[in-house]
Amino acid sequence: MGDKLKISKRTVEDYRERILIKTKAKNSVGIVLYALRHDLFKI
């Protein structure tokens, strides 16, 4: 993902960690569920 956005792997990891904390998610699935529940992403 970082390659497509032209940012480092570490930056991606930092952003992911912040999102986990803010959404109170335990993993990536939790982030996706949060996004779906809050209409941040639609299938």
C-alpha positions as CSV (number, residue, x, y, z in Angstrom):
1,M,0.0,0.0,0.0
2,G,2.8,2.4,0.8
3,D,4.3,2.0,-2.7
4,K,1.0,3.1,-4.3
5,L,0.8,6.1,-2.0
6,K,4.5,6.9,-2.2
7,I,4.9,6.6,1.6
8,S,7.1,4.3,3.7
9,K,6.0,1.0,5.2
10,R,6.5,2.5,8.6
11,T,4.2,5.4,7.9
12,V,1.5,2.9,6.8
13,E,2.0,1.0,10.1
14,D,1.8,4.2,12.2
15,Y,-1.5,5.3,10.5
16,R,-2.9,1.8,10.9
17,E,-2.0,1.8,14.6
18,R,-3.7,5.2,15.1
19,I,-6.8,4.0,13.3
20,L,-6.9,0.9,15.6
21,I,-6.8,3.1,18.7
22,K,-9.3,5.6,17.5
23,T,-11.8,3.0,16.3
24,K,-11.1,0.7,19.3
25,A,-10.7,-2.1,16.9
26,K,-8.5,-5.2,17.7
27,N,-7.4,-5.9,14.1
28,S,-7.9,-5.0,10.4
29,V,-11.3,-6.8,10.3
30,G,-12.4,-4.5,13.1
31,I,-11.4,-1.5,11.1
32,V,-13.3,-2.7,8.1
33,L,-16.4,-3.4,10.2
34,Y,-16.2,0.1,11.8
35,A,-15.9,1.7,8.3
36,L,-19.0,-0.2,7.1
37,R,-21.1,0.5,10.2
38,H,-20.3,4.2,9.9
39,D,-20.8,4.4,6.1
40,L,-17.2,5.3,5.5
41,F,-16.9,2.5,2.9
42,K,-19.6,0.8,0.8
43,I,-19.5,-2.6,-0.8
